[in-house]
Amino acid sequence: MKIRIGIFIIILCSACNTSSKKENNNSMFDLSDWNNVKEVFNQWRKQEIKKGYFVESCLSNAEEFINKYGDKWETDSLRYALPNLSEKFNSDIDTCMVDINLDGKQDVIFKINPIDCVNGNGASAHPPLYISVISSKNSYIIDNTCISKVETAIRDYRKQLSNREYQWFQIDSIRNDKGIIVMSGNSSIYLNDDANCCPSIELSFVGYINKSMKGHINIEAINTNQFDNTESKFKTKLVIK
């Protein structure tokens, strides 16, 4: 049985403004700001590798990597490499600029796709990581509160549907709409009997979050029977305090 779920998150937060609205002078982002952001990102990357969550880089091929790490590559911490943030274009790192903490200055959200060093697919692919580097007085710090509010709410809801540990969460867009962070994305949920290629539940969401990080999530779902294509719909509401 396949379930398609649309989640409409009405949590009041902030995010990536892709509109062409004119910004004020306080929101300008210059080279020195970018250099500070890069330093914060690079420090975070070094710490993640030092903790053993990721490796520095993959080897020339998957077989060489497996031979080096033995059975250890089967753990999450020794299978994926964190991409580098460099001056050159890197398809494994995407950036989004938005005033997420509502201080009138642009912040940077990084979407990082960890690299699978053994070339897996399906449920072996690592979900994207999101790092929010926000302005704090004259410097920048990492603060993922806004994104974590949405991700945690969806994760807790997913646990009601599946016992599978691996699930997919992805943000498609994030913007600041007059002081409200609007965040949209999708999530795939693997039920217990699903093959790695094919999650049964595909879920989309739109979140609205204000500075207090409070609100609620409205969920609308369609449950489609794959044998006879009959559909049943249901709605629910999740409150975020």
Buried (B, 14 or more C-beta within 10 A) or exposed (E): EBBBBBBBBBBBBBBBBEEEEEEEEEBEBEEEBBEBBBBBBEEBBEEBBEEEBBBEEBBEEBEEBBEEBEEEBEEEBBBBBBBBBEEEEBEBBBBBBBBBBBBEBBBBBBBBBBBBBBEBEEBBBBBBBBBBBBBBEEEBEBBBEBBBBBBEBBEEBBEEBBEBEBBBBEBEBBBBEEEBBBBBBBBBBBBEEBEEEEBBBBBBBBBBBBBEBBBBBBBBBEBBEEEEEEEEEEEEEBEBE
